[in-house]
Amino acid sequence: MTPPATFSFDTPGDAERAAELRRVKALATLVLVSTLALFVVAKWLVPVHPMFGFIAAFAEAATIGGLADWYAVVALFKRPLGLPIPHTAIIQSNQARIADKLGEFIQVHFLEARPVEAKLREIDFGSFVADWLRDRKRSDDLARFALRLLPEAVSATESSGLMTFIIRRMSSQLQAIDLAPLAAGTLRGFVAEGRHQILFDDLLRVMHETLNQTETMAMIREKVRAELPTLLRLYRADKFLVNKIVASATAFFNEVRSDPKHPFRGEFDRMVLGFVDRLGTDQAYIDRIDGLKRDLLARPELADLARTVWTNMRSFIERSASGETHVLQHHLAGMFVAAGEALAGDAELRGEINKGLVAVLRSFVADQKSGVSTFISDQVKAWDMAQLISLIEINIGRDLQYIRFNGSLIGGLAGLALYSVEFLLRWL
């Protein structure tokens, strides 16, 4: 069984409030004793002068009123004079009912969907998150905390089999990618931006430089010489032909390179676009690319590379978490700060965050409000009521004691009024 909850009386001002309560209690008791003494004296002096009858009536009613209110105040917290009078010690006797009603009241009036949602909508969660992240010290602390958790997360990933699942999932996703349309789309964008013309210019330059090399010209001359009749070889026609061929090709290449609208460039465009179209639709190309993809994914070197990358990453995370290097922490903190700056400047994103958090928290409160009601009820039932009553008396007992003063005054005035009416009736 849970032991009764205890309360601290060390909060600021409790000692002063307790002393003030004792002073007001003593003063209220003194007033009650004074009215009783005044009643006795005035009643004894009534034969001396009729005015003492009025004083006695006031004092008698004031004593009764003060005594009644003393009883009411005491009965609220405990049994007057320790007597087992019914309907006294009201708070202690109804602890369980008060606990249940308090929990029900909070559930109904504080945790209903509309007031909870209205209150949540007043909070700008997005700005709070942005301001929190923009603070460099907080971002550093968050990065340090994340780094302390990362090694354990990595170890859990390895030991739980999650890594194997991730690798298999990634492999299946890569196998499912249709590379042919992807490659065709990439090349089509490459052509649309005119980047293939840069490649074409480089190709022309390489061909020009290759043709003008001594070794290339010698090789072409030998080929031409082998095809010429013997008579022409005697007059060195091969050298003339090679020089003409190279000069014509060089002039053509320079002409194409210097003219962005040369017809040969258009032919090159059509050739490239035709290849792109076949790449995306020709089944032979598609099958060949899929085969290359499967061969690549099946290579043991790829698995070794993945293991090496993972091992290096784990080692780097462990060194970062141990404080051996602060590179990762610095970059993480910078990333958090940058995220905070971006969020601070994006009102639409902050609005979406606020809407999302309001929906989540509203649903959470709706699901848990009955549990909150039960928790509050159980806590109140577990309270040490003697201590709780002392705590209540310290905080509001002074005001309750003034009820006794008011009871004496109002009772005395009521008694005086009734005695006055009675006195007048006797003279009529």
C-alpha positions as CSV (number, residue, x, y, z in Angstrom):
1,M,0.0,0.0,0.0
2,T,1.3,3.5,-0.9
3,P,2.2,5.4,2.2
4,P,0.3,8.7,2.8
5,A,1.8,11.7,1.0
6,T,3.5,14.2,3.2
7,F,3.8,18.0,2.7
8,S,6.6,20.4,3.3
9,F,6.0,23.4,5.6
10,D,9.3,25.1,4.6
11,T,7.9,27.2,1.8
12,P,8.6,30.9,2.1
13,G,6.2,32.7,4.5
14,D,4.8,29.6,6.2
15,A,6.3,30.5,9.5
16,E,4.9,34.0,9.4
17,R,1.5,32.8,8.3
18,A,1.4,30.2,11.1
19,A,2.3,32.9,13.7
20,E,-0.4,35.2,12.3
21,L,-2.9,32.3,12.5
22,R,-2.1,31.7,16.1
23,R,-2.5,35.5,16.9
24,V,-5.9,35.7,15.1
25,K,-7.1,32.5,16.8
26,A,-6.2,33.9,20.2
27,L,-7.8,37.3,19.4
28,A,-11.1,35.5,18.2
29,T,-11.1,33.4,21.4
30,L,-10.5,36.6,23.5
31,V,-13.5,38.2,21.7
32,L,-15.7,35.2,22.5
33,V,-14.6,35.2,26.2
34,S,-15.1,39.0,26.4
35,T,-18.6,38.9,25.1
36,L,-19.5,36.1,27.5
37,A,-18.0,38.1,30.4
38,L,-19.9,41.2,29.2
39,F,-23.1,39.3,29.1
40,V,-22.6,38.1,32.7
41,V,-21.8,41.6,34.0
42,A,-24.6,43.3,32.0
43,K,-27.2,40.8,33.1
44,W,-26.2,41.3,36.7
45,L,-26.5,45.1,36.3
46,V,-30.0,45.1,34.5
47,P,-31.8,46.0,37.8
48,V,-29.5,49.1,38.1
49,H,-30.5,50.5,34.7
50,P,-32.6,49.3,31.7
51,M,-29.7,50.1,29.3
52,F,-27.8,47.2,30.6
53,G,-30.6,45.0,29.2
54,F,-29.6,46.1,25.7
55,I,-25.9,45.4,26.4
56,A,-26.7,42.0,27.8
57,A,-28.9,41.1,24.8
58,F,-26.0,42.2,22.4
59,A,-23.4,40.3,24.4
60,E,-25.6,37.2,24.7
61,A,-26.3,37.0,20.9
62,A,-22.6,37.9,20.1
63,T,-21.5,35.0,22.4
64,I,-23.9,32.6,20.7
65,G,-23.0,33.8,17.2
66,G,-19.2,33.6,17.9
67,L,-19.6,30.1,19.5
68,A,-21.7,28.9,16.5
69,D,-19.1,30.1,14.0
70,W,-16.2,28.6,16.1
71,Y,-18.1,25.3,15.9
72,A,-18.6,25.7,12.1
73,V,-14.9,26.5,11.4
74,V,-13.6,23.8,13.6
75,A,-16.1,21.2,12.3
76,L,-14.8,21.8,8.8
77,F,-11.4,20.4,9.7
78,K,-11.7,18.3,12.9
79,R,-14.1,17.2,15.7
80,P,-14.9,20.1,18.1
81,L,-13.4,19.3,21.6
82,G,-12.6,15.8,20.2
83,L,-16.3,14.8,20.5
84,P,-17.7,12.3,17.9
85,I,-20.4,14.8,16.8
86,P,-22.1,13.8,13.5
87,H,-21.2,15.8,10.4
88,T,-18.0,17.2,11.8
89,A,-14.4,16.7,10.5
90,I,-16.0,17.2,7.1
91,I,-12.8,17.2,5.0
92,Q,-11.3,14.1,6.7
93,S,-14.6,12.2,6.6
94,N,-15.1,12.9,2.9
95,Q,-11.5,12.5,1.7
96,A,-12.4,9.7,-0.8
97,R,-15.4,11.6,-2.2
98,I,-13.4,14.8,-2.4
99,A,-10.6,13.0,-4.2
100,D,-13.0,11.5,-6.8
101,K,-14.9,14.7,-7.4
102,L,-11.7,16.7,-7.7
103,G,-10.4,14.3,-10.3
104,E,-13.7,14.3,-12.1
105,F,-13.9,18.1,-12.0
106,I,-10.4,18.5,-13.5
107,Q,-11.2,15.9,-16.2
108,V,-14.5,17.6,-17.2
109,H,-13.6,21.3,-16.9
110,F,-9.9,21.4,-17.6
111,L,-9.1,18.5,-19.9
112,E,-12.0,18.8,-22.4
113,A,-11.0,19.0,-26.1
114,R,-12.1,22.5,-26.8
115,P,-10.4,24.4,-23.9
116,V,-7.3,22.2,-24.3
117,E,-7.1,22.9,-28.0
118,A,-7.8,26.6,-27.5
119,K,-5.0,26.8,-24.9
120,L,-2.6,24.8,-27.1
121,R,-3.3,27.1,-30.1
122,E,-2.1,30.1,-28.0
123,I,1.4,28.5,-27.8
124,D,3.8,29.1,-30.7
125,F,5.7,25.8,-30.5
126,G,7.5,26.5,-33.8
127,S,9.0,29.8,-32.5
128,F,10.0,28.1,-29.2
129,V,11.8,25.4,-31.1
130,A,13.5,27.9,-33.4
131,D,14.7,30.1,-30.5
132,W,15.9,27.1,-28.6
133,L,17.9,25.7,-31.5
134,R,19.3,29.1,-32.4
135,D,21.0,29.4,-29.0
136,R,24.5,28.1,-29.7
137,K,25.0,26.7,-26.2
138,R,21.8,24.8,-26.3
139,S,22.6,23.4,-29.7
140,D,26.1,22.4,-28.4
141,D,24.4,20.6,-25.4
142,L,22.0,18.9,-27.8
143,A,24.8,17.8,-30.1
144,R,26.8,16.5,-27.1
145,F,23.7,14.6,-25.8
146,A,23.1,13.1,-29.3
147,L,26.7,12.0,-29.6
148,R,26.5,10.2,-26.2
149,L,23.5,8.2,-27.5
150,L,24.9,7.4,-31.0
151,P,27.4,4.6,-30.0
152,E,24.7,2.8,-28.1
153,A,22.3,3.2,-31.1
154,V,25.0,1.8,-33.4
155,S,25.7,-1.2,-31.1
156,A,21.9,-1.8,-30.8
157,T,21.6,-1.7,-34.6
158,E,24.3,-4.3,-35.0
159,S,23.2,-6.6,-32.2
160,S,19.5,-6.5,-32.9
161,G,19.7,-7.6,-36.5
162,L,18.4,-4.3,-37.7
163,M,21.5,-3.8,-39.8
164,T,20.9,-7.0,-41.7
165,F,17.3,-6.0,-42.3
166,I,18.4,-2.5,-43.5
167,I,21.0,-4.1,-45.9
168,R,18.5,-6.5,-47.3
169,R,15.9,-3.8,-47.7
170,M,18.3,-1.5,-49.4
171,S,19.5,-4.3,-51.7
172,S,15.9,-5.2,-52.7
173,Q,15.2,-1.5,-53.3
174,L,18.2,-1.1,-55.5
175,Q,17.3,-4.3,-57.4
176,A,13.9,-2.8,-58.0
177,I,15.2,0.4,-59.5
178,D,14.6,0.5,-63.3
179,L,17.9,2.2,-64.4
180,A,17.1,2.4,-68.2
181,P,14.4,5.1,-67.9
182,L,16.4,6.8,-65.2
183,A,19.5,6.9,-67.4
184,A,17.5,8.0,-70.4
185,G,15.9,10.9,-68.4
186,T,19.3,12.0,-67.0
187,L,20.8,12.1,-70.5
188,R,17.8,13.9,-72.0
189,G,18.2,16.6,-69.3
190,F,21.9,16.6,-70.1
191,V,21.1,17.3,-73.8
192,A,18.4,19.8,-73.0
193,E,20.9,21.9,-71.1
194,G,23.4,21.7,-74.0
195,R,26.1,20.0,-71.9
196,H,26.6,17.3,-74.6
197,Q,28.0,20.1,-76.9
198,I,30.8,20.6,-74.4
199,L,31.6,16.9,-74.7
200,F,31.4,17.2,-78.5
201,D,33.8,20.1,-78.5
202,D,36.2,18.1,-76.4
203,L,35.9,15.2,-78.7
204,L,36.7,17.4,-81.7
205,R,39.7,18.9,-80.0
206,V,41.0,15.4,-79.1
207,M,40.5,14.2,-82.7
208,H,42.3,17.3,-84.0
209,E,45.3,16.8,-81.7
210,T,45.4,13.1,-82.5
211,L,45.4,13.6,-86.2
212,N,48.2,16.2,-86.1
213,Q,50.5,13.9,-84.0
214,T,53.5,12.6,-85.9
215,E,52.8,9.0,-85.0
216,T,49.2,9.3,-86.2
217,M,50.2,10.9,-89.5
218,A,52.9,8.2,-90.0
219,M,50.4,5.4,-89.4
220,I,47.8,6.9,-91.9
221,R,50.6,7.4,-94.5
222,E,51.5,3.8,-94.2
223,K,47.9,2.7,-94.7
224,V,47.5,5.1,-97.7
225,R,50.8,4.0,-99.2
226,A,49.8,0.3,-99.0
227,E,46.7,1.1,-101.0
228,L,48.3,3.2,-103.7
229,P,49.7,1.8,-107.0
230,T,53.4,1.4,-107.3
231,L,53.8,4.3,-109.7
232,L,52.2,6.7,-107.3
233,R,54.3,5.5,-104.5
234,L,57.4,6.4,-106.5
235,Y,56.3,10.1,-106.7
236,R,55.4,10.1,-102.9
237,A,51.7,10.7,-103.5
238,D,51.0,9.1,-100.1
239,K,52.6,12.1,-98.3
240,F,50.6,14.6,-100.4
241,L,47.4,12.7,-99.7
242,V,48.0,12.4,-96.0
243,N,48.8,16.1,-95.7
244,K,45.6,17.0,-97.6
245,I,43.5,14.7,-95.5
246,V,44.8,16.0,-92.2
247,A,44.6,19.6,-93.4
248,S,41.0,19.1,-94.6
249,A,40.0,17.4,-91.3
250,T,41.6,20.0,-89.2
251,A,39.9,22.8,-91.1
252,F,36.6,21.0,-90.7
253,F,37.0,20.5,-87.0
254,N,37.9,24.1,-86.5
255,E,34.9,25.2,-88.6
256,V,32.6,23.0,-86.4
257,R,34.1,24.2,-83.2
258,S,33.8,27.9,-84.1
259,D,30.2,27.7,-85.3
260,P,27.6,26.9,-82.6
261,K,25.0,26.4,-85.3
262,H,27.0,24.2,-87.6
263,P,24.9,21.5,-89.3
264,F,27.2,18.8,-88.0
265,R,26.3,19.8,-84.5
266,G,22.6,19.2,-85.4
267,E,23.5,15.8,-86.7
268,F,25.3,15.1,-83.4
269,D,22.2,16.2,-81.5
270,R,19.9,13.9,-83.5
271,M,22.4,11.0,-83.0
272,V,22.5,11.6,-79.2
273,L,18.7,12.0,-78.8
274,G,18.2,8.9,-80.9
275,F,20.5,6.9,-78.6
276,V,18.6,8.3,-75.5
277,D,15.3,7.2,-77.0
278,R,16.5,3.7,-77.7
279,L,18.1,3.6,-74.2
280,G,14.7,4.1,-72.6
281,T,12.6,1.9,-74.9
282,D,14.8,-0.7,-76.5
283,Q,14.5,-4.0,-74.6
284,A,18.0,-5.0,-75.5
285,Y,19.4,-1.9,-73.9
286,I,17.1,-2.3,-70.8
287,D,18.2,-6.0,-70.4
288,R,21.9,-5.0,-70.7
289,I,21.6,-2.3,-68.1
290,D,19.7,-4.5,-65.7
291,G,22.4,-7.2,-66.1
292,L,25.2,-4.7,-65.4
293,K,23.2,-3.5,-62.3
294,R,22.8,-7.1,-61.0
295,D,26.5,-7.8,-61.6
296,L,27.5,-4.7,-59.8
297,L,25.3,-5.4,-56.8
298,A,26.6,-9.0,-56.6
299,R,30.3,-8.0,-56.5
300,P,32.0,-8.9,-53.2
301,E,34.0,-5.7,-53.4
302,L,30.7,-3.7,-52.9
303,A,29.9,-5.6,-49.7
304,D,33.5,-5.1,-48.5
305,L,33.2,-1.4,-49.2
306,A,29.9,-1.2,-47.3
307,R,31.5,-3.0,-44.3
308,T,34.5,-0.7,-44.4
309,V,32.4,2.4,-44.6
310,W,30.3,1.2,-41.6
311,T,33.3,0.3,-39.6
312,N,35.0,3.7,-40.2
313,M,31.7,5.5,-39.4
314,R,31.3,3.6,-36.1
315,S,34.9,4.3,-35.1
316,F,34.5,8.0,-35.9
317,I,31.3,8.2,-33.9
318,E,32.9,6.4,-30.9
319,R,35.9,8.8,-31.1
320,S,33.5,11.8,-31.3
321,A,31.5,10.5,-28.3
322,S,34.6,10.0,-26.2
323,G,35.8,13.6,-26.9
324,E,38.8,12.5,-28.9
325,T,37.6,14.6,-31.8
326,H,35.0,17.5,-31.8
327,V,34.5,17.6,-35.5
328,L,31.1,15.8,-35.5
329,Q,29.9,17.7,-32.5
330,H,30.8,21.0,-34.1
331,H,29.0,20.1,-37.3
332,L,25.9,18.7,-35.5
333,A,25.7,21.9,-33.4
334,G,26.1,24.0,-36.6
335,M,23.3,22.0,-38.2
336,F,21.0,22.5,-35.3
337,V,21.7,26.3,-35.3
338,A,21.1,26.4,-39.0
339,A,17.9,24.5,-38.6
340,G,16.8,27.0,-36.0
341,E,17.6,30.0,-38.2
342,A,15.8,28.4,-41.1
343,L,12.7,27.7,-39.0
344,A,12.7,31.2,-37.5
345,G,12.5,32.6,-41.1
346,D,9.9,30.2,-42.3
347,A,6.5,31.3,-40.9
348,E,4.7,28.6,-43.0
349,L,6.8,25.8,-41.6
350,R,6.3,27.1,-38.0
351,G,2.6,27.1,-38.6
352,E,2.7,23.5,-39.8
353,I,4.7,22.5,-36.8
354,N,2.2,24.2,-34.5
355,K,-0.8,22.5,-36.2
356,G,0.9,19.1,-35.9
357,L,1.8,19.5,-32.3
358,V,-1.6,20.8,-31.4
359,A,-3.2,17.7,-33.1
360,V,-0.8,15.3,-31.3
361,L,-1.1,16.9,-27.9
362,R,-4.9,17.2,-28.2
363,S,-5.1,13.5,-29.0
364,F,-2.7,12.6,-26.2
365,V,-4.7,14.6,-23.6
366,A,-8.0,13.1,-24.8
367,D,-6.6,9.6,-24.5
368,Q,-5.0,10.2,-21.1
369,K,-7.5,12.5,-19.3
370,S,-9.3,9.6,-17.6
371,G,-5.9,8.4,-16.4
372,V,-5.1,11.9,-15.1
373,S,-8.4,12.0,-13.3
374,T,-7.6,8.6,-11.7
375,F,-4.1,9.7,-10.8
376,I,-5.3,12.9,-9.1
377,S,-8.0,11.0,-7.2
378,D,-5.5,8.3,-6.0
379,Q,-3.0,11.0,-5.0
380,V,-5.6,12.9,-2.9
381,K,-6.7,9.6,-1.3
382,A,-3.1,8.9,-0.3
383,W,-2.6,12.3,1.3
384,D,-2.0,12.5,5.1
385,M,-5.1,14.5,5.9
386,A,-3.8,15.8,9.2
387,Q,-0.9,17.4,7.5
388,L,-3.1,18.6,4.6
389,I,-5.5,20.3,7.1
390,S,-2.6,22.0,8.9
391,L,-1.4,23.2,5.5
392,I,-4.9,24.5,4.6
393,E,-5.2,26.2,8.0
394,I,-1.9,27.9,7.6
395,N,-2.8,29.4,4.2
396,I,-6.5,30.2,4.7
397,G,-7.2,29.8,8.4
398,R,-6.6,33.4,9.1
399,D,-9.6,34.4,6.8
400,L,-11.7,31.6,8.4
401,Q,-11.1,33.0,11.8
402,Y,-12.5,36.3,10.7
403,I,-15.8,34.4,10.3
404,R,-15.8,34.2,14.1
405,F,-15.5,37.9,14.4
406,N,-18.2,38.5,11.9
407,G,-20.4,35.9,13.7
408,S,-20.0,37.7,17.0
409,L,-20.7,41.1,15.5
410,I,-23.7,40.0,13.4
411,G,-25.1,37.9,16.2
412,G,-24.8,40.7,18.7
413,L,-26.5,43.2,16.3
414,A,-29.3,40.7,15.6
415,G,-29.8,40.1,19.4
416,L,-29.8,43.8,20.1
417,A,-32.4,44.3,17.4
418,L,-34.7,41.6,18.7
419,Y,-34.3,42.8,22.3
420,S,-35.2,46.4,21.1
421,V,-38.3,45.1,19.4
422,E,-39.3,43.2,22.5
423,F,-38.6,46.3,24.7
424,L,-40.8,48.5,22.5
425,L,-43.6,45.9,22.4
426,R,-43.7,45.8,26.3
427,W,-44.2,49.6,26.3
428,L,-47.0,49.6,23.8
